[in-house]
Amino acid sequence: MIGLTDIERVFRVGEEEVHALRGVSLAIAAGEYLSIMGPSGSGKSSLLNVLGLLDRPNSGRYELDGRDVTGLSDDELARVRREKIGFVFQFFHLVPRLTAEQNIELPMVLAGIAPAERRARLDRLLADYGLEARARHRPDQLSGGQCQRVAIARSMSMQPGIILADEPTGNLDRHTGEEVMSLLEKLHAAGGTLVVVTHDGELGSRAQRRIRIVDGQIVGDER
């Protein structure tokens, strides 16, 4: 499903070049559950951004479902990202002025999904994530766990095959974090590909496959 070959990502900070990723090659099969771990500044987030088509590598090749996506236009990347990848972030990234159901619905509106289909998906997602009673509440009226459930429901609104989670429990207490991880692992159990980026060894150890990255290079790959 995902194939990275010799991926390089370099940032310029003032006069200095920072090598965020150095020759990263990684294959991820459909339906895998893997974690990407490493210390702060190791390149985890840079790798996630490349995997999620949020950032372009300076060199190397990225194949997604057998298609080379490295050189796609911004509009093409946005379409592939919308159709194939769901994102869950530490800080939720919900739109503050929108209600829970409006946040969940937003990707479907942007994709031009017909209103009847949007409503059917929305009702299923609100029920699946226990949000029916909070559907018309804005993010500032929700708990952290509820916000993260909204974010997960939003990530699933376009029915993607890949879920990328960046420190998904980092802003939650342990009990709520456990609930969130259980929801993500249910998505994997239903056939989705789940990639969790974390610096938390305990959280990362839950994955079936564990990637370790240091100084922009993959230094460990355990199953």
Secondary structure, DSSP 8 states (H G I E B T S, - for coil): -EEEEEEEEEEEETTEEEEEEEEEEEEE-TT-EEEEE--TTSSHHHHHHHHTTSS--SEEEEEETTEE-TT--HHHHHHHHHHHEEEEETT----TTS-HHHHHHHHHHHTT--HHHHHHHHHHHHHHTT-GGGTT--GGGS-HHHHHHHHHHHHHTT--SEEEEESTTTTS-HHHHHHHHHHHHHHHHTT-EEEEEES-HHHHTTSSEEEEEETTEEEEEE-
